[in-house]
Amino acid sequence: MRGKRCGPCSARKRARIGSRHARGYGSDWVAFRAFILRRDRTCQSKAKCEGDPSREVDHKVPFKGLADPLRLDPDNCRGICVACHRHKSVMEDGGFGRRRRAHA
């Protein structure tokens, strides 16, 4: 069961951060994500790869709530590989002891 949380730990995390729907990743996001991954078949970042297949969708500018027009804006989203998305998240969201970067 490596990489998976037990039932009680999963429930605590969901209670702390909210469901994917509450965070803006409901059924409308699932359809939008599929569109972006069809459009951007290879990584658009290339920070840690040389054009690997896109597996995730990255918001260039983070959205601030369900009503934010950036949430489902195709110009604000891009297909990105897992390695580049992790790299971006660490650099911007304060992973590994880094300070969280302010977004415009």
C-alpha positions as CSV (number, residue, x, y, z in Angstrom):
1,M,0.0,0.0,0.0
2,R,2.9,2.3,-0.7
3,G,1.9,5.9,-1.5
4,K,-1.7,5.4,-0.4
5,R,-3.2,6.8,2.8
6,C,-5.2,4.6,5.2
7,G,-9.0,5.4,5.5
8,P,-8.7,7.6,8.6
9,C,-5.8,9.6,7.2
10,S,-7.6,10.1,3.9
11,A,-10.7,11.3,5.7
12,R,-8.6,13.8,7.7
13,K,-6.9,15.1,4.6
14,R,-10.2,15.6,2.8
15,A,-11.6,17.4,5.8
16,R,-8.6,19.7,5.9
17,I,-8.4,20.6,2.2
18,G,-11.9,19.9,1.0
19,S,-13.1,17.6,-1.7
20,R,-11.9,18.0,-5.3
21,H,-15.3,19.5,-6.2
22,A,-15.0,22.1,-3.4
23,R,-11.5,23.0,-4.7
24,G,-12.7,23.5,-8.2
25,Y,-12.0,20.2,-9.8
26,G,-15.5,18.8,-10.5
27,S,-17.1,17.4,-13.6
28,D,-16.6,20.6,-15.6
29,W,-12.9,20.5,-14.8
30,V,-12.7,16.8,-15.9
31,A,-14.1,17.7,-19.3
32,F,-11.9,20.8,-19.6
33,R,-8.8,18.8,-18.5
34,A,-9.4,16.3,-21.3
35,F,-9.6,19.1,-23.8
36,I,-6.3,20.6,-22.7
37,L,-4.5,17.2,-22.7
38,R,-5.8,16.6,-26.3
39,R,-4.7,20.0,-27.3
40,D,-1.2,19.8,-25.6
41,R,-0.1,16.3,-26.2
42,T,3.5,17.1,-25.1
43,C,4.8,19.0,-22.1
44,Q,4.5,22.8,-22.7
45,S,6.9,23.7,-19.9
46,K,10.0,21.7,-20.7
47,A,11.6,22.8,-17.4
48,K,12.6,19.2,-16.5
49,C,12.0,17.3,-19.8
50,E,12.5,17.5,-23.5
51,G,8.8,17.3,-24.5
52,D,7.5,14.3,-22.6
53,P,3.8,13.4,-22.9
54,S,1.5,15.7,-21.0
55,R,-0.2,13.9,-18.1
56,E,-1.4,16.9,-16.0
57,V,-2.9,20.3,-16.6
58,D,-1.1,23.4,-15.1
59,H,-2.7,26.7,-14.3
60,K,-0.1,29.3,-15.4
61,V,-1.7,31.7,-12.9
62,P,-3.5,30.0,-10.0
63,F,-7.3,30.5,-9.8
64,K,-8.9,31.9,-6.7
65,G,-12.2,30.2,-6.3
66,L,-14.9,28.5,-8.4
67,A,-16.1,31.8,-10.0
68,D,-12.6,32.9,-11.1
69,P,-12.6,33.0,-14.9
70,L,-8.9,31.8,-14.9
71,R,-10.1,28.4,-13.6
72,L,-11.4,27.2,-17.0
73,D,-9.5,29.6,-19.3
74,P,-7.7,27.7,-22.1
75,D,-5.1,30.5,-22.3
76,N,-4.3,30.1,-18.6
77,C,-3.8,26.3,-18.8
78,R,-1.3,24.0,-20.4
79,G,-0.5,20.4,-20.7
80,I,2.5,19.5,-18.7
81,C,4.4,16.3,-17.7
82,V,4.5,15.1,-14.1
83,A,8.2,16.0,-13.6
84,C,7.8,19.6,-14.8
85,H,4.5,20.0,-12.8
86,R,6.3,18.8,-9.6
87,H,9.2,21.2,-10.3
88,K,6.8,24.1,-10.8
89,S,4.9,23.2,-7.6
90,V,8.0,23.0,-5.5
91,M,9.3,26.3,-6.8
92,E,6.1,28.2,-6.5
93,D,4.2,26.5,-3.6
94,G,7.1,26.3,-1.2
95,G,8.1,22.7,-1.2
96,F,11.3,21.4,0.3
97,G,11.7,24.3,2.7
98,R,11.3,27.0,0.0
99,R,9.2,30.0,0.7
100,R,5.9,30.3,-1.1
101,R,6.2,32.7,-4.0
102,A,3.5,35.4,-4.3
103,H,1.5,35.3,-7.5
104,A,0.5,38.4,-9.4
